[in-house]
Amino acid sequence: LWNGSFPFYPGAHACFPFDTTRAVIISVFLSVLVTFIIILPGIRGRGRLFWFLRIVMGLFVGAVVLTIQFTRDWETGWVTANTSYKSFSRALVNVDVGLHIGLAGVNITLVGNPMNQINETINYNEHFAWSFGADYDHSYSEALERGLPSPILYVAEKFTTQSACSVHGQYRISGHYASLTLWMAFCTWLISILLFSMPILLYGGYMLLLTAALMLFSLLFFFTARNTPKCPIQFGPASLKTDYGGSFWLTLATGLLCLLLGLAVIILNSVQPEKLKLVFNLDKGKGEE
């Protein structure tokens, strides 16, 4: 020890204001949208509005299905507590502890109130992966060797394979199958875009329904892990409790949107085919062909 600190440990992973993977995906889809907006004046008549809405809807669904693969807020929770900061130390700090669970791992955030306490800057954001090919227990052992603060190690220990909570396997398998179904949903979304552009409207509607079903199935897989019995995460009298995060609700909303759009295409194709052709800018000859 040197003045109560551990100078031989590497620096902490500080909180980053946004996810770079998400920023790259959104930038790519926004670039495609801007390209279509540039050529929008070349579309004649009232079909211009329908064409633009189809482009926006299609890009929105694709961006959501791809982005939620890499987000870490399927399940989130925060708690403010007075707790010990280091092992073998009686010093207490007031901190916000955040738990963010994704499909591929868990993020644990520790932020001081205020950030500078006991001559240190308390601002941590640590990721522990449990996806196939990653060793969660090894990451936890490395965190022990690095001497991370006790609150982070305490929360991370709850998800190890040796923990009495026994939630590691359930989260890992559920996250894997949820991710797999989302990749399948991304493929069916691509096929639906291709069918609508050919245009084969009825089968494009079927593909949208399949996309919706796969997205809702991914929620079902994650739901099974979310509702397994969990060990309490206590910091004195305060308890860290989690609830569904933004990615879960965004997936649900997008899945329901695909469901409604797919049903609308199928129903219009059987009841009002002329209106459906109008929405997709098809003339009579092209629709019959």
C-alpha angles and dihedrals in degrees: 000000000000114000090333094305137103105236095177095062120092120249124278127259100252124211113275119211095230143007111262093206091055090047092053094049093047091047092053094050092044089052090054090048092051089051091054091046089055092056093041094097088062091067110092131219130350091325087080092079094048091047092051093048091051091051093048093047093047095048092045093054093046093048092049095047091050098041098050089060089073103032121110102205104084086118124016140175140170135196134180114217147158105237143150115277102201137024117262091018129109094203113121126206133191108234144161111235116199129191118196119180122196136172093268103036149319132285120207118196126194120186125171126229094242101016094228112064135148089008093300138100108240106204115125135161114178127179124205114189125210100172118126107283093031126098110217094184091052091052089050091050090051089051089054091051091049090053099235117186117283097247091058093047091046093054094041091052090061090068100046121114091244094052119115088229090076094202098121097085094044094050092043096051094040091049091049095052093042089053091048093052090048091054088051089050089053090053093049089048089056090049091050091052089051093049093048091051095050083045111243098142102177095053090042087059090050090052091051089053090051090049090053092048092051092049091050090047089055088056090051091054092051091044090062091057094043092056098049114114110270134200113247115257103215130183100184107294092346120090127203108225126178134209137181112299136215096277092056094052093042090053091049093050094047092047091052090047091054089047092053094044093048092049091047092054093048094046094046090047090058100034108028109014092162092059090048090053088050091054091051094043094243122155120215096260095049092047093053091048 
